[in-house]
Amino acid sequence: MATTTLAPATRPRSVGRTSAPRPPALGGVTPHWFTPVMGTGIVAVALLGLPVAVPGREPVALAVWLLAATLLVGAVVATVGHHVRHPSVARSHLDHGVVAHGYGAPPMALMTVGAGALLVGDRVLGAGPAVVVGVVLWTLGTGLGLLSAVVVPWRALTRHGLGVADASGAWLMSVVPPVVSAATGALLVPLAPAGAPRVALLLLCYALLVAVLPAVVVVLALLGLRLRRYGVGPTAAVPALWIVLGPLGQSVTAVHHLGGLAPDVLPAAWAAPLTMLVVAYGVPVALLGLGWLVFVLVTTVRAARTHLPFGLPWWAFTFPVGTIVTAVSGLATTPALVDLGVGGVLRGLAAVLFAGLVGAWVVVLTRTARGVVSGELLAPPAPFPAPRAAPGRAPTAGGRQAGSRAPRTAPRAS
C-alpha cells in the first residue's frame, strides 16, 4: 500500500501559535543606533565633572566609558554591515523625514567617546594614544556634524513638505552636533600648541557654537508653536521633547568651558566679555533648561500612566539630561556664582540630576538589551508619510489639522 509523507514545511502548527518573520539581518539599523553610545558616554563625562566628592569616581567612569566605546564599535560595524547588505535601504534614510534627523547621532557619539578618551582614556590607552583617539574622534565628529547640520535640514525643508504640526524636538538632533563640538573641543584647546594654533582652536569652538544657535532657536520656536496649537500629541512623541534639553545644556557647558579658557588664550580685551558670558548666558539658559526639564518630566509621567511605548527614542532620557548635569556642574564652580553663595545649591542640584541620569540610563540600557535579544528593536522604521496636499486646515479636537497626517516624530523602535 502506498504511503504519503507529510513534508516538514506543511506540518500543522499547534493551535493558537503565531509566527512573525524575524527582520532581515541588520535590516533595521538606522543612525539612531548611535544614541545608546551618546547616552552611555555622557554618564562617564558627567560623573568626571561632578562638583561633589564621589568614591571611586575615575574607575567607575572608566568602566562606563569602555562600555560606550564598545557600543560605538558595535554601532559602526552594524552600520557598515547595513550599508553592505541593504544599500538601497541605507540610501533611503536621508530621504526619510524622521530617520534623517538621526544622522546627528553618529557625530555626537564619536565626540562623546572622544571626550571620555581625553578625560579618562589614558588609564588604559596611555596618555599619548588617548589624546590621538580624542583628536581623531573630535575631528571626525565635527566634520560629520557640520554635514548633518546643513544637509539634513535643507532636505527636510525642500523635500518633505513639513509644517508647524510636524515640529518635533527630534529636529534638533541634526543641527546640534556643532554645539557638542564646541563643548568637547574645549578639552583640546589646552593641548594645542601655544600661540596662534591655540587661539584658532578656541575661536573655532566659539564659531561652531554661534553658527548653529540660530537654527536651534528656530526649531525651538516652531516646537513651541506646535505645542500651543496642537498639544503634546501621541505618547510615542513624548521622548523627543527631552531632546530640547540637549542644545540648552550643551551650549551652557560650552560657554562655561570656553570662557574659563579665554583669559589664558586670548587678549584681555577679548577674554573679559567671554568670561562674563558664562554667567550672562549660562544662568538664564540653564534656568530655561531646568524649567523645561520639569515640564517634560510631568508630561512623561502623564504619558506613562496611559501607555509610553519603548523604543530607541527613550535614549532621549539620558544624553540631554547629561548635558544639563554638565551645565549645572560648570556653573557650580563659576567664581561669580560661588561668590554669590549659590555654589553649594548648584552642587547639590548637580548631584540630584546626576542620580536621575544614572537611574534613567540603567532602565533604558536594560530595556534596550532586552529589545535587541527579543528582536523587538530590530524592525526597520515605518515608512514616512507623503507630504500634505492642503496645509493650513483647521485643527481638530484631537490636536492636529483636519485631514493632515499626525505629526512626524521618532521612528518606531529604530
Buried (B, 14 or more C-beta within 10 A) or exposed (E): EEEEEEEEEEEEEEEEEEEEEEEEEBBBBBBBBBBBBBBBBBBBBBBBBBBEEEEEBBEBBBEBBBBBBEBBEEBBEBBEEBBEBBEEBBEBBBEBBBBBBBBBBBBBBBBBBBBBBBBBBBBEBEEEEBBBBBBEBBBBBBBBBBBBBBBBBEBBEEEBBBBBBBBBBBBBBBBBBBBBBBBBBBBBBEEBEEEEEBBEBBBBBBEBBEBBBEBBEBBBEBBEEBBEBBEBBBBBBBBBBBBBBBBBBBBBBBBBBBBBBBBEBBEEEBBEEBBEBBBBBBBEBBEBBBEBBEBBBEBBEEBEEEEBBBBBBBBBBBBBBBBBBBBBBBBBBBEBBBEEEBBEEBBBBBBEBBEBBBEBBEBBBEBBEEBEEEEBBBBBBEEBBEBBEEBEEEBEEEBBBEEBBBBBBBBBBB
